[in-house]
């Protein structure tokens, strides 16, 4: 249910708000990855789709998703910042909830086609 914020918004906020954004992503990811829903490694692909009210340029979107990427690294779903997962954005009208949100799709390695 959380929207990726603009990199410009995060850059000029007090450090407390940036830390709260980082903690919120980690908590949401931890809640979504309950033991019964957690995919087994190795992971072939992690894809992030942001459904936003306003489109951002690529740099702002990548900067705004930094805390989400950090939470994915901490959860062991991606290796490190060197290979960022694909990040796309769509308008709210295409959202599965009809509201701004972020969808993270994790594909296990054995289900990919050669």
MONORTA-V73441 format. One record per residue. N is the residue number from 0. RES is the residue in three letters. PHI is phi in whole degrees, -180 to 180 (* if undefined). OMEGA is omega in whole degrees, -180 to 180 (999 if undefined). Layout:
N_RES_PHI_OMEGA / N_RES_PHI_OMEGA
//
This chain:
0_UNK_*_-173 / 1_UNK_-104_179 / 2_UNK_-93_175 / 3_UNK_-71_180 / 4_UNK_-82_177 / 5_UNK_-69_176 / 6_UNK_-61_178 / 7_UNK_-66_179 / 8_UNK_-64_-179 / 9_UNK_-69_-175 / 10_UNK_-66_-175 / 11_UNK_-103_177 / 12_UNK_-91_177 / 13_UNK_-62_-176 / 14_UNK_-58_-179 / 15_UNK_-63_180 / 16_UNK_-70_177 / 17_UNK_-65_178 / 18_UNK_-66_178 / 19_UNK_-64_177 / 20_UNK_-65_179 / 21_UNK_-65_180 / 22_UNK_-66_-179 / 23_UNK_-63_178 / 24_UNK_-63_-180 / 25_UNK_-63_-179 / 26_UNK_-68_179 / 27_UNK_-65_179 / 28_UNK_-67_178 / 29_UNK_-64_179 / 30_UNK_-68_-179 / 31_UNK_-74_-177 / 32_UNK_-98_175 / 33_UNK_-65_-178 / 34_UNK_-53_-179 / 35_UNK_-77_-178 / 36_UNK_-104_-176 / 37_UNK_-75_179 / 38_UNK_-71_179 / 39_UNK_-84_177 / 40_UNK_-69_2 / 41_UNK_-83_-180 / 42_UNK_-101_180 / 43_UNK_-82_-174 / 44_UNK_-157_170 / 45_UNK_-122_-178 / 46_UNK_-123_-179 / 47_UNK_-118_175 / 48_UNK_-122_179 / 49_UNK_-100_174 / 50_UNK_-101_-172 / 51_UNK_-123_175 / 52_UNK_-68_-179 / 53_UNK_-123_178 / 54_UNK_-74_177 / 55_UNK_-113_171 / 56_UNK_-74_-173 / 57_UNK_-58_-178 / 58_UNK_-63_179 / 59_UNK_-66_-180 / 60_UNK_-67_179 / 61_UNK_-64_179 / 62_UNK_-66_179 / 63_UNK_-70_-179 / 64_UNK_-92_-177 / 65_UNK_-59_-179 / 66_UNK_-67_176 / 67_UNK_-67_178 / 68_UNK_-61_177 / 69_UNK_-62_179 / 70_UNK_-66_177 / 71_UNK_-66_177 / 72_UNK_-65_-179 / 73_UNK_-63_179 / 74_UNK_-79_179 / 75_UNK_83_-178 / 76_UNK_-87_172 / 77_UNK_-130_-172 / 78_UNK_-73_-178 / 79_UNK_-162_-178 / 80_UNK_-75_-177 / 81_UNK_-64_179 / 82_UNK_-115_-179 / 83_UNK_-70_176 / 84_UNK_-69_178 / 85_UNK_-58_-177 / 86_UNK_-127_180 / 87_UNK_-127_177 / 88_UNK_-139_178 / 89_UNK_-136_176 / 90_UNK_-76_-178 / 91_UNK_-63_-179 / 92_UNK_-62_179 / 93_UNK_-88_-177 / 94_UNK_-66_177 / 95_UNK_-66_-179 / 96_UNK_-100_-176 / 97_UNK_82_180 / 98_UNK_-129_176 / 99_UNK_-60_179 / 100_UNK_-161_177 / 101_UNK_-128_180 / 102_UNK_-112_178 / 103_UNK_-112_-180 / 104_UNK_-111_180 / 105_UNK_-114_-179 / 106_UNK_-109_177 / 107_UNK_-66_-176 / 108_UNK_-64_-176 / 109_UNK_-71_-179 / 110_UNK_-95_179 / 111_UNK_-86_179 / 112_UNK_-98_-178 / 113_UNK_-83_999
//
